[in-house]
Amino acid sequence: MTLPAVVALMVLAHTAFAGGRVALSLSAIRLGATPFEVGLVIGLLALVPMLLSVHAGRWTDRRGSVKPTLLALLLLEAGLLLALLPSLGGLGASAVLMGSGFMLVHVALHHAILAGGPPEQHTRAYSMLALGNSASSIAGPVMAGFLLDLAGGAWTFVALAALPLLALLALARMGDGTGGLPAPDRRQGRASVMDLLRHAPLRAVLVVSALLSMGWDLFSFMMPLHGSALGLSASRIGLVMGAFGAGTFVVRIFVPLLARRWSAWQVLGGALGLAAAAYLALPLGHGLPWLLACAFVLGLALGCALPMIMSAIGQAAPPGRGGEAIGIRSMLANASQTILPVSVGALGSAGGTQVVFWVQGAALAGGMLFARAQQPARA
């Protein structure tokens, strides 16, 4: 698949997933779910992906990206349509399918970039893919928020389901490509995940990646709860989450410039510090302008990190195991998405949403210190 095709497929899939995630949260709230129950539903988005991400990465190493992407889009389509069932059980089943589909899309399309050009082009290519993600991070939540207010939950999920259907039609025109990196040899095939985790540069990148994923996932889960507690409408909550996506889009335009001027660890350390500040400040104001500003700054911080992390993972992974390394990162991110909503949902029920934001801010500040310690051994 060419880079424009990869970006287009990611935009369609991620718009559907990002909008569906917001719609799942707000639909559960409208059904009278508690924060803990909402956390359970959202946690199901990442439960199966947490268990299967590494296997998905190995599959893309063997078979290329087209067939995994086809299956991924079918799962995403089925999950959005299943959300039409007006119950917490239906939303939970929808979350399992949606999360599994998007995990496979993420692994397959990132692997397509890894397999499609030399390492020196990866940062730029991942930046382009990340820009597509940012655009869909804006479009998905805003689309879902306004549709929920104007047309209701059922039409929201129907509209979102049209997007992976368009992607499926586009993918069908690309044929059955099986290109990819060279398949791992027999010894690599028997190697375990621990072999990759023992590699210190890759391990350090994965630790920082997990912290940044936590920051991203917590905002996606907590903002609908926090906005609802403040009395914001679904459309205004969608605007706040769209401001976060706008921040990620703006900063990713300048990622190649940042990569030329500073080391990867300097950029990652700065991103962690700015994200910590945004989380600590977010509960201090209740008006929409304050929330929009904090969300935008948080998007700036978290948005600049992903392209550099993906490029570093691709360079550090052994030949023929790039998809597996991407799968490990996805596994850690999905573990965060599974555990975080349930745990912070319980914490939010007990202490309020502001406590959750402050705890996350403290964790990101600790990550900034870790990143600064890694600077002499650049990833």
DRENDO-1510 file (C-alpha; in Angstrom, 1 decimal, always signed):
<recs>
REC; n; res; u; v; w
REC; 1; MET; +0.0; +0.0; +0.0 .
REC; 2; THR; +1.2; +3.5; -0.8 .
REC; 3; LEU; +1.6; +6.1; +1.9 .
REC; 4; PRO; -1.5; +8.1; +0.7 .
REC; 5; ALA; -3.6; +4.9; +0.8 .
REC; 6; VAL; -2.3; +4.0; +4.3 .
REC; 7; VAL; -3.2; +7.5; +5.6 .
REC; 8; ALA; -6.6; +7.5; +4.0 .
REC; 9; LEU; -7.5; +4.1; +5.5 .
REC; 10; MET; -6.3; +5.2; +8.9 .
REC; 11; VAL; -8.4; +8.4; +8.8 .
REC; 12; LEU; -11.5; +6.5; +7.9 .
REC; 13; ALA; -10.9; +3.8; +10.5 .
REC; 14; HIS; -9.8; +6.2; +13.3 .
REC; 15; THR; -12.6; +8.6; +12.7 .
REC; 16; ALA; -15.1; +5.8; +13.2 .
REC; 17; PHE; -13.3; +4.5; +16.3 .
REC; 18; ALA; -12.7; +7.9; +18.0 .
REC; 19; GLY; -16.3; +8.9; +17.4 .
REC; 20; GLY; -17.6; +5.5; +18.5 .
REC; 21; ARG; -15.6; +5.7; +21.7 .
REC; 22; VAL; -17.2; +9.0; +22.6 .
REC; 23; ALA; -20.6; +7.7; +21.6 .
REC; 24; LEU; -20.2; +4.6; +23.7 .
REC; 25; SER; -19.3; +6.7; +26.8 .
REC; 26; LEU; -22.2; +9.1; +26.4 .
REC; 27; SER; -24.6; +6.4; +25.4 .
REC; 28; ALA; -23.7; +4.5; +28.6 .
REC; 29; ILE; -24.2; +7.7; +30.6 .
REC; 30; ARG; -27.6; +8.2; +29.1 .
REC; 31; LEU; -28.5; +4.7; +30.1 .
REC; 32; GLY; -27.8; +5.7; +33.7 .
REC; 33; ALA; -24.5; +3.9; +34.1 .
REC; 34; THR; -22.2; +4.8; +36.9 .
REC; 35; PRO; -18.6; +6.0; +36.3 .
REC; 36; PHE; -17.4; +2.5; +37.2 .
REC; 37; GLU; -19.9; +0.9; +34.7 .
REC; 38; VAL; -18.8; +3.4; +32.0 .
REC; 39; GLY; -15.2; +2.4; +32.8 .
REC; 40; LEU; -16.1; -1.3; +32.3 .
REC; 41; VAL; -17.6; -0.6; +28.9 .
REC; 42; ILE; -14.6; +1.5; +27.7 .
REC; 43; GLY; -12.2; -1.0; +29.2 .
REC; 44; LEU; -13.6; -3.7; +26.9 .
REC; 45; LEU; -12.3; -1.7; +24.0 .
REC; 46; ALA; -8.8; -2.8; +24.9 .
REC; 47; LEU; -9.4; -6.2; +26.6 .
REC; 48; VAL; -9.0; -8.5; +23.6 .
REC; 49; PRO; -6.4; -6.2; +21.9 .
REC; 50; MET; -4.3; -6.4; +25.0 .
REC; 51; LEU; -4.2; -10.2; +24.6 .
REC; 52; LEU; -3.8; -10.4; +20.8 .
REC; 53; SER; -1.7; -7.4; +19.8 .
REC; 54; VAL; +1.6; -9.4; +19.7 .
REC; 55; HIS; +0.0; -12.2; +17.6 .
REC; 56; ALA; -1.4; -9.5; +15.3 .
REC; 57; GLY; +2.1; -8.1; +14.9 .
REC; 58; ARG; +3.6; -11.5; +14.1 .
REC; 59; TRP; +0.8; -12.1; +11.5 .
REC; 60; THR; +1.6; -8.8; +9.7 .
REC; 61; ASP; +5.3; -9.9; +9.7 .
REC; 62; ARG; +4.3; -13.1; +7.9 .
REC; 63; ARG; +1.5; -11.9; +5.6 .
REC; 64; GLY; +1.9; -8.2; +5.0 .
REC; 65; SER; -0.7; -5.6; +5.8 .
REC; 66; VAL; -3.7; -6.0; +3.4 .
REC; 67; LYS; -5.4; -9.1; +4.8 .
REC; 68; PRO; -5.1; -7.9; +8.5 .
REC; 69; THR; -6.5; -4.5; +7.5 .
REC; 70; LEU; -9.5; -6.2; +5.7 .
REC; 71; LEU; -10.3; -8.2; +8.9 .
REC; 72; ALA; -9.8; -5.2; +11.0 .
REC; 73; LEU; -12.3; -3.1; +9.1 .
REC; 74; LEU; -14.9; -5.9; +9.2 .
REC; 75; LEU; -14.6; -6.1; +13.0 .
REC; 76; LEU; -14.9; -2.3; +13.3 .
REC; 77; GLU; -18.0; -2.2; +11.1 .
REC; 78; ALA; -19.6; -5.1; +13.1 .
REC; 79; GLY; -18.9; -3.3; +16.4 .
REC; 80; LEU; -20.5; -0.1; +15.4 .
REC; 81; LEU; -23.6; -1.8; +14.2 .
REC; 82; LEU; -23.8; -3.9; +17.3 .
REC; 83; ALA; -23.9; -0.7; +19.4 .
REC; 84; LEU; -27.4; -0.1; +18.0 .
REC; 85; LEU; -28.6; -2.5; +20.8 .
REC; 86; PRO; -29.8; -0.1; +23.6 .
REC; 87; SER; -28.3; -1.8; +26.6 .
REC; 88; LEU; -25.0; -1.9; +28.5 .
REC; 89; GLY; -24.5; -5.4; +27.4 .
REC; 90; GLY; -24.8; -4.4; +23.7 .
REC; 91; LEU; -22.4; -1.5; +24.3 .
REC; 92; GLY; -19.9; -3.8; +25.9 .
REC; 93; ALA; -20.0; -6.3; +23.1 .
REC; 94; SER; -19.7; -3.5; +20.6 .
REC; 95; ALA; -16.6; -2.2; +22.5 .
REC; 96; VAL; -14.9; -5.7; +22.2 .
REC; 97; LEU; -15.4; -5.7; +18.4 .
REC; 98; MET; -14.5; -2.1; +17.9 .
REC; 99; GLY; -11.4; -2.3; +20.0 .
REC; 100; SER; -10.2; -5.5; +18.3 .
REC; 101; GLY; -10.7; -4.0; +14.9 .
REC; 102; PHE; -8.9; -0.8; +15.5 .
REC; 103; MET; -6.0; -2.6; +17.2 .
REC; 104; LEU; -5.5; -4.7; +14.1 .
REC; 105; VAL; -5.8; -1.6; +11.8 .
REC; 106; HIS; -3.2; +0.2; +13.9 .
REC; 107; VAL; -0.7; -2.6; +13.8 .
REC; 108; ALA; -1.2; -3.4; +10.1 .
REC; 109; LEU; -1.0; +0.1; +8.8 .
REC; 110; HIS; +2.0; +1.1; +11.0 .
REC; 111; HIS; +3.7; -2.1; +9.7 .
REC; 112; ALA; +2.9; -1.1; +6.1 .
REC; 113; ILE; +5.0; +2.0; +6.7 .
REC; 114; LEU; +7.8; +0.0; +8.3 .
REC; 115; ALA; +7.9; -2.3; +5.3 .
REC; 116; GLY; +7.5; +0.4; +2.7 .
REC; 117; GLY; +10.7; +2.4; +2.9 .
REC; 118; PRO; +14.2; +2.8; +4.3 .
REC; 119; PRO; +14.6; +3.8; +8.1 .
REC; 120; GLU; +15.6; +7.4; +7.3 .
REC; 121; GLN; +12.1; +7.9; +5.8 .
REC; 122; HIS; +10.1; +6.4; +8.7 .
REC; 123; THR; +9.9; +9.5; +10.8 .
REC; 124; ARG; +8.4; +11.6; +8.0 .
REC; 125; ALA; +6.0; +8.8; +7.0 .
REC; 126; TYR; +4.9; +8.2; +10.6 .
REC; 127; SER; +4.4; +12.0; +10.9 .
REC; 128; MET; +2.0; +11.9; +7.9 .
REC; 129; LEU; +0.1; +9.0; +9.4 .
REC; 130; ALA; +0.0; +10.7; +12.7 .
REC; 131; LEU; -1.4; +13.9; +11.0 .
REC; 132; GLY; -4.2; +11.7; +9.6 .
REC; 133; ASN; -4.8; +10.4; +13.1 .
REC; 134; SER; -5.0; +13.9; +14.4 .
REC; 135; ALA; -7.5; +14.9; +11.8 .
REC; 136; SER; -9.7; +12.0; +12.7 .
REC; 137; SER; -9.2; +12.7; +16.4 .
REC; 138; ILE; -11.0; +16.0; +15.7 .
REC; 139; ALA; -13.6; +14.8; +13.3 .
REC; 140; GLY; -14.7; +11.7; +15.2 .
REC; 141; PRO; -15.6; +13.2; +18.6 .
REC; 142; VAL; -17.1; +16.4; +17.1 .
REC; 143; MET; -19.1; +14.3; +14.7 .
REC; 144; ALA; -20.3; +12.0; +17.4 .
REC; 145; GLY; -21.2; +14.8; +19.8 .
REC; 146; PHE; -23.3; +16.7; +17.4 .
REC; 147; LEU; -25.0; +13.6; +16.0 .
REC; 148; LEU; -25.9; +12.5; +19.5 .
REC; 149; ASP; -27.5; +15.9; +20.3 .
REC; 150; LEU; -29.3; +16.2; +16.9 .
REC; 151; ALA; -30.2; +12.7; +15.9 .
REC; 152; GLY; -29.7; +10.3; +18.9 .
REC; 153; GLY; -27.5; +7.3; +19.5 .
REC; 154; ALA; -28.8; +5.0; +16.8 .
REC; 155; TRP; -28.2; +7.4; +13.9 .
REC; 156; THR; -24.8; +8.3; +15.4 .
REC; 157; PHE; -23.6; +4.7; +15.2 .
REC; 158; VAL; -25.1; +4.2; +11.7 .
REC; 159; ALA; -23.3; +7.3; +10.4 .
REC; 160; LEU; -20.0; +6.2; +11.9 .
REC; 161; ALA; -20.5; +2.7; +10.5 .
REC; 162; ALA; -20.4; +4.2; +7.0 .
REC; 163; LEU; -16.7; +5.1; +7.4 .
REC; 164; PRO; -15.2; +1.6; +7.7 .
REC; 165; LEU; -17.5; +0.5; +4.9 .
REC; 166; LEU; -15.9; +3.2; +2.6 .
REC; 167; ALA; -12.5; +2.0; +3.7 .
REC; 168; LEU; -13.5; -1.6; +2.8 .
REC; 169; LEU; -14.5; -0.6; -0.6 .
REC; 170; ALA; -11.2; +1.3; -1.1 .
REC; 171; LEU; -9.2; -1.7; +0.2 .
REC; 172; ALA; -11.0; -4.1; -2.2 .
REC; 173; ARG; -9.5; -2.1; -5.1 .
REC; 174; MET; -5.9; -2.6; -3.8 .
REC; 175; GLY; -5.8; -6.3; -4.4 .
REC; 176; ASP; -4.3; -9.0; -2.1 .
REC; 177; GLY; -0.9; -7.6; -1.3 .
REC; 178; THR; +1.3; -9.7; +0.9 .
REC; 179; GLY; +4.4; -7.5; +0.9 .
REC; 180; GLY; +6.3; -6.9; +4.1 .
REC; 181; LEU; +9.6; -7.2; +5.8 .
REC; 182; PRO; +11.5; -10.4; +5.4 .
REC; 183; ALA; +10.0; -13.2; +7.4 .
REC; 184; PRO; +11.8; -14.1; +10.6 .
REC; 185; ASP; +14.1; -17.1; +10.5 .
REC; 186; ARG; +13.4; -20.2; +12.5 .
REC; 187; ARG; +15.3; -19.0; +15.5 .
REC; 188; GLN; +13.4; -15.7; +15.5 .
REC; 189; GLY; +10.1; -17.6; +15.1 .
REC; 190; ARG; +10.8; -19.3; +18.4 .
REC; 191; ALA; +11.9; -16.2; +20.2 .
REC; 192; SER; +9.7; -14.8; +22.9 .
REC; 193; VAL; +8.5; -11.3; +23.7 .
REC; 194; MET; +11.0; -11.2; +26.5 .
REC; 195; ASP; +13.9; -11.3; +24.0 .
REC; 196; LEU; +12.7; -7.9; +22.7 .
REC; 197; LEU; +12.0; -6.5; +26.1 .
REC; 198; ARG; +15.6; -7.3; +27.2 .
REC; 199; HIS; +16.8; -4.9; +24.5 .
REC; 200; ALA; +17.4; -1.8; +26.6 .
REC; 201; PRO; +16.8; +1.0; +24.0 .
REC; 202; LEU; +13.6; -0.6; +22.9 .
REC; 203; ARG; +12.5; -1.2; +26.5 .
REC; 204; ALA; +13.0; +2.4; +27.4 .
REC; 205; VAL; +11.0; +3.6; +24.4 .
REC; 206; LEU; +8.2; +1.2; +25.4 .
REC; 207; VAL; +8.1; +2.5; +29.0 .
REC; 208; VAL; +7.7; +6.1; +27.8 .
REC; 209; SER; +5.2; +5.0; +25.2 .
REC; 210; ALA; +3.1; +3.4; +27.9 .
REC; 211; LEU; +3.1; +6.6; +30.0 .
REC; 212; LEU; +2.0; +8.7; +27.0 .
REC; 213; SER; -0.7; +6.2; +26.1 .
REC; 214; MET; -2.0; +6.4; +29.6 .
REC; 215; GLY; -2.2; +10.2; +29.3 .
REC; 216; TRP; -4.0; +9.9; +25.9 .
REC; 217; ASP; -6.5; +7.2; +27.1 .
REC; 218; LEU; -7.3; +8.8; +30.4 .
REC; 219; PHE; -8.3; +12.0; +28.6 .
REC; 220; SER; -10.5; +10.1; +26.1 .
REC; 221; PHE; -12.3; +8.3; +29.0 .
REC; 222; MET; -12.4; +11.0; +31.7 .
REC; 223; MET; -13.4; +14.1; +29.6 .
REC; 224; PRO; -16.9; +12.8; +28.9 .
REC; 225; LEU; -17.4; +12.1; +32.6 .
REC; 226; HIS; -15.8; +15.4; +33.7 .
REC; 227; GLY; -17.8; +17.4; +31.1 .
REC; 228; SER; -21.1; +15.6; +32.1 .
REC; 229; ALA; -20.4; +16.4; +35.8 .
REC; 230; LEU; -19.9; +20.1; +34.8 .
REC; 231; GLY; -23.2; +20.0; +32.9 .
REC; 232; LEU; -21.8; +20.3; +29.4 .
REC; 233; SER; -23.9; +19.1; +26.5 .
REC; 234; ALA; -22.6; +16.3; +24.3 .
REC; 235; SER; -21.7; +18.7; +21.5 .
REC; 236; ARG; -19.6; +20.8; +23.9 .
REC; 237; ILE; -17.8; +17.8; +25.2 .
REC; 238; GLY; -17.2; +16.8; +21.6 .
REC; 239; LEU; -15.7; +20.3; +21.0 .
REC; 240; VAL; -13.3; +19.9; +23.9 .
REC; 241; MET; -12.1; +16.5; +22.7 .
REC; 242; GLY; -11.9; +18.0; +19.2 .
REC; 243; ALA; -9.6; +20.7; +20.6 .
REC; 244; PHE; -7.3; +18.0; +21.9 .
REC; 245; GLY; -7.2; +16.5; +18.4 .
REC; 246; ALA; -6.5; +20.0; +17.0 .
REC; 247; GLY; -3.5; +20.2; +19.2 .
REC; 248; THR; -2.1; +16.9; +18.0 .
REC; 249; PHE; -2.7; +18.0; +14.4 .
REC; 250; VAL; -0.8; +21.3; +14.8 .
REC; 251; VAL; +2.2; +19.9; +16.5 .
REC; 252; ARG; +2.6; +17.0; +14.1 .
REC; 253; ILE; +3.1; +19.4; +11.2 .
REC; 254; PHE; +6.4; +20.4; +13.0 .
REC; 255; VAL; +7.6; +16.9; +14.1 .
REC; 256; PRO; +10.2; +16.6; +11.4 .
REC; 257; LEU; +11.6; +20.0; +12.4 .
REC; 258; LEU; +11.6; +19.0; +16.1 .
REC; 259; ALA; +13.4; +15.7; +15.2 .
REC; 260; ARG; +16.2; +17.7; +13.4 .
REC; 261; ARG; +16.7; +20.2; +16.2 .
REC; 262; TRP; +16.5; +18.1; +19.4 .
REC; 263; SER; +17.2; +14.4; +20.3 .
REC; 264; ALA; +14.3; +12.0; +20.6 .
REC; 265; TRP; +14.6; +11.9; +24.4 .
REC; 266; GLN; +14.6; +15.7; +24.7 .
REC; 267; VAL; +11.4; +15.9; +22.7 .
REC; 268; LEU; +9.8; +13.0; +24.7 .
REC; 269; GLY; +10.9; +14.6; +28.0 .
REC; 270; GLY; +9.4; +17.9; +27.0 .
REC; 271; ALA; +6.2; +16.2; +25.9 .
REC; 272; LEU; +5.8; +14.5; +29.2 .
REC; 273; GLY; +6.4; +17.7; +31.2 .
REC; 274; LEU; +3.9; +19.7; +29.2 .
REC; 275; ALA; +1.3; +16.9; +29.4 .
REC; 276; ALA; +1.8; +16.8; +33.2 .
REC; 277; ALA; +1.2; +20.6; +33.5 .
REC; 278; ALA; -2.0; +20.4; +31.4 .
REC; 279; TYR; -3.4; +17.6; +33.5 .
REC; 280; LEU; -2.6; +19.4; +36.7 .
REC; 281; ALA; -4.3; +22.6; +35.4 .
REC; 282; LEU; -7.3; +21.1; +33.8 .
REC; 283; PRO; -9.5; +20.8; +37.0 .
REC; 284; LEU; -8.7; +24.3; +38.1 .
REC; 285; GLY; -11.2; +25.9; +35.7 .
REC; 286; HIS; -14.8; +25.0; +34.8 .
REC; 287; GLY; -15.6; +27.2; +31.8 .
REC; 288; LEU; -15.6; +25.9; +28.2 .
REC; 289; PRO; -12.7; +28.2; +27.1 .
REC; 290; TRP; -10.5; +26.9; +29.9 .
REC; 291; LEU; -11.3; +23.3; +29.0 .
REC; 292; LEU; -10.6; +24.0; +25.3 .
REC; 293; ALA; -7.3; +25.6; +26.1 .
REC; 294; CYS; -6.1; +22.7; +28.4 .
REC; 295; ALA; -7.3; +20.1; +25.9 .
REC; 296; PHE; -5.4; +21.9; +23.1 .
REC; 297; VAL; -2.2; +22.1; +25.2 .
REC; 298; LEU; -2.5; +18.4; +26.1 .
REC; 299; GLY; -2.9; +17.6; +22.4 .
REC; 300; LEU; +0.3; +19.5; +21.6 .
REC; 301; ALA; +2.2; +17.5; +24.3 .
REC; 302; LEU; +1.0; +14.1; +23.5 .
REC; 303; GLY; +0.7; +14.5; +19.7 .
REC; 304; CYS; +4.4; +15.1; +19.1 .
REC; 305; ALA; +5.6; +11.9; +20.7 .
REC; 306; LEU; +4.0; +9.1; +18.6 .
REC; 307; PRO; +5.8; +9.5; +15.3 .
REC; 308; MET; +9.2; +9.6; +17.0 .
REC; 309; ILE; +8.3; +6.6; +19.2 .
REC; 310; MET; +7.1; +4.5; +16.2 .
REC; 311; SER; +10.3; +5.4; +14.3 .
REC; 312; ALA; +12.5; +4.5; +17.2 .
REC; 313; ILE; +10.7; +1.2; +17.6 .
REC; 314; GLY; +11.2; +0.3; +14.0 .
REC; 315; GLN; +14.9; +1.1; +14.1 .
REC; 316; ALA; +15.4; -0.8; +17.4 .
REC; 317; ALA; +13.5; -4.0; +16.4 .
REC; 318; PRO; +15.4; -7.0; +14.9 .
REC; 319; PRO; +14.9; -7.7; +11.2 .
REC; 320; GLY; +11.6; -9.4; +10.5 .
REC; 321; ARG; +10.2; -8.6; +13.9 .
REC; 322; GLY; +9.1; -5.0; +13.3 .
REC; 323; GLY; +5.4; -5.9; +13.4 .
REC; 324; GLU; +5.9; -7.9; +16.6 .
REC; 325; ALA; +7.6; -4.9; +18.2 .
REC; 326; ILE; +4.7; -2.7; +17.2 .
REC; 327; GLY; +2.4; -5.3; +18.6 .
REC; 328; ILE; +4.2; -5.2; +22.0 .
REC; 329; ARG; +3.6; -1.4; +22.1 .
REC; 330; SER; +0.0; -1.9; +21.2 .
REC; 331; MET; -0.3; -4.6; +23.9 .
REC; 332; LEU; +1.0; -2.2; +26.5 .
REC; 333; ALA; -1.3; +0.6; +25.3 .
REC; 334; ASN; -4.3; -1.7; +25.3 .
REC; 335; ALA; -3.4; -3.0; +28.8 .
REC; 336; SER; -3.6; +0.7; +29.9 .
REC; 337; GLN; -6.9; +1.1; +28.1 .
REC; 338; THR; -8.3; -2.0; +29.8 .
REC; 339; ILE; -7.1; -1.3; +33.4 .
REC; 340; LEU; -7.2; +2.5; +33.4 .
REC; 341; PRO; -10.9; +3.1; +32.8 .
REC; 342; VAL; -12.0; +0.6; +35.5 .
REC; 343; SER; -9.4; +1.9; +38.1 .
REC; 344; VAL; -9.9; +5.6; +37.5 .
REC; 345; GLY; -13.6; +5.1; +37.2 .
REC; 346; ALA; -13.6; +3.7; +40.7 .
REC; 347; LEU; -11.3; +6.5; +41.8 .
REC; 348; GLY; -13.5; +9.1; +40.2 .
REC; 349; SER; -16.5; +7.7; +41.9 .
REC; 350; ALA; -14.8; +8.0; +45.3 .
REC; 351; GLY; -12.8; +11.2; +45.0 .
REC; 352; GLY; -14.1; +13.1; +41.9 .
REC; 353; THR; -12.7; +13.6; +38.5 .
REC; 354; GLN; -10.2; +16.3; +39.5 .
REC; 355; VAL; -8.3; +13.7; +41.7 .
REC; 356; VAL; -7.9; +11.5; +38.6 .
REC; 357; PHE; -6.4; +14.3; +36.6 .
REC; 358; TRP; -4.0; +15.3; +39.3 .
REC; 359; VAL; -2.8; +11.7; +39.8 .
REC; 360; GLN; -2.2; +11.3; +36.1 .
REC; 361; GLY; -0.3; +14.6; +36.1 .
REC; 362; ALA; +2.0; +13.4; +38.8 .
REC; 363; ALA; +2.7; +10.1; +36.9 .
REC; 364; LEU; +3.6; +12.1; +33.7 .
REC; 365; ALA; +5.9; +14.3; +35.7 .
REC; 366; GLY; +7.7; +11.1; +36.9 .
REC; 367; GLY; +7.9; +10.0; +33.3 .
REC; 368; MET; +9.6; +13.3; +32.4 .
REC; 369; LEU; +12.4; +12.6; +34.9 .
REC; 370; PHE; +12.8; +9.1; +33.5 .
REC; 371; ALA; +13.1; +10.5; +30.0 .
REC; 372; ARG; +15.7; +13.0; +31.1 .
REC; 373; ALA; +17.7; +10.1; +32.6 .
REC; 374; GLN; +17.7; +8.3; +29.2 .
REC; 375; GLN; +19.1; +11.2; +27.2 .
REC; 376; PRO; +22.7; +10.0; +27.3 .
REC; 377; ALA; +21.6; +6.7; +25.7 .
REC; 378; ARG; +19.5; +8.0; +22.9 .
REC; 379; ALA; +16.8; +5.7; +21.4 .
</recs>
